């Protein structure tokens, strides 16, 4: 990352990072100095889930991220309609349900 004279930042996105990491669960913890967000991928029928990525944020950046997410969700919903919350009360998702497959 290079900071240019006019205040712009040149950000590089490598091919491996551009692929992204899928996560369907995030666990957030904090200390007096920072927030830690663990992104997890839960798979059907698997009793154990693995942390795919951990992001550590300063308090200020955690608040900025929260505001940016709120703003972007509002913009999305203005165009596409409300995002449905499948869990009543926004609780933590339970293990996958539905029928199990047999081979």
C-alpha positions in Angstrom: 0.0 0.0 0.0 1.5 3.3 -1.0 0.2 6.7 0.1 0.4 9.2 -2.8 1.1 12.9 -2.6 -2.6 13.9 -3.3 -3.9 11.8 -0.4 -5.0 8.8 -2.4 -4.0 5.3 -1.4 -2.9 2.7 -3.9 -4.3 -0.7 -2.7 -3.2 -4.0 -4.2 -5.6 -7.0 -4.3 -3.6 -10.2 -5.1 -5.3 -13.0 -7.0 -5.4 -15.4 -4.0 -7.0 -12.8 -1.7 -9.4 -11.7 -4.5 -10.9 -15.2 -4.4 -12.3 -14.5 -1.0 -13.2 -16.9 1.8 -16.8 -18.0 2.4 -18.1 -17.6 5.9 -21.6 -18.2 7.3 -20.9 -17.4 10.9 -18.9 -14.7 12.6 -17.9 -14.6 16.3 -17.0 -11.2 17.7 -15.0 -10.7 20.9 -13.3 -7.7 22.3 -10.8 -6.4 24.8 -10.4 -2.9 26.1 -8.2 -2.1 23.2 -9.5 -4.1 20.2 -12.2 -6.1 18.5 -11.5 -9.6 17.1 -13.8 -11.0 14.4 -13.5 -14.7 13.6 -15.1 -15.8 10.3 -16.2 -19.4 10.4 -17.6 -21.8 7.8 -20.2 -24.3 9.2 -20.9 -27.3 7.0 -24.0 -29.6 7.2 -23.5 -32.7 9.3 -20.1 -31.6 10.6 -19.9 -31.4 14.4 -16.8 -29.1 14.2 -16.4 -25.8 12.4 -13.1 -24.2 11.5 -12.1 -20.5 11.7 -11.4 -19.4 8.2 -10.1 -16.0 8.9 -9.5 -13.7 11.9 -9.6 -9.9 11.7 -8.3 -7.8 14.5 -9.6 -4.2 14.6 -8.9 -1.1 16.6 -11.9 0.3 18.5 -12.2 3.2 16.0 -12.0 0.9 13.0 -14.6 -1.5 14.4 -17.0 1.4 14.8 -16.2 2.6 11.3 -16.8 -0.9 9.9 -20.2 -1.1 11.8 -21.3 2.3 10.3 -20.1 1.3 6.8 -22.0 -2.0 7.0 -25.1 -0.3 8.2 -24.9 2.2 5.4 -24.3 -0.4 2.7 -27.2 -2.7 4.0 -29.5 0.3 3.9 -28.4 1.1 0.3 -28.9 -2.6 -0.7 -32.4 -2.8 0.9 -33.4 0.5 -0.8 -32.8 -1.2 -4.2 -33.6 -4.8 -3.5 -36.0 -4.7 -0.6 -35.5 -5.9 3.0 -33.1 -8.7 3.8 -34.9 -11.4 5.6 -33.6 -12.6 9.0 -34.2 -16.3 9.1 -33.5 -16.6 12.8 -36.2 -15.1 15.1 -34.6 -12.3 17.2 -31.4 -12.6 15.2 -30.0 -15.4 17.3 -27.0 -17.5 16.4 -27.7 -20.0 13.7 -28.3 -23.6 14.7 -26.8 -26.6 12.9 -28.2 -27.2 9.4 -31.5 -29.0 9.4 -33.5 -30.9 6.8 -33.3 -34.5 5.6 -30.0 -36.3 5.5 -28.8 -37.9 2.3 -27.8 -41.5 2.0 -25.7 -43.1 -0.7 
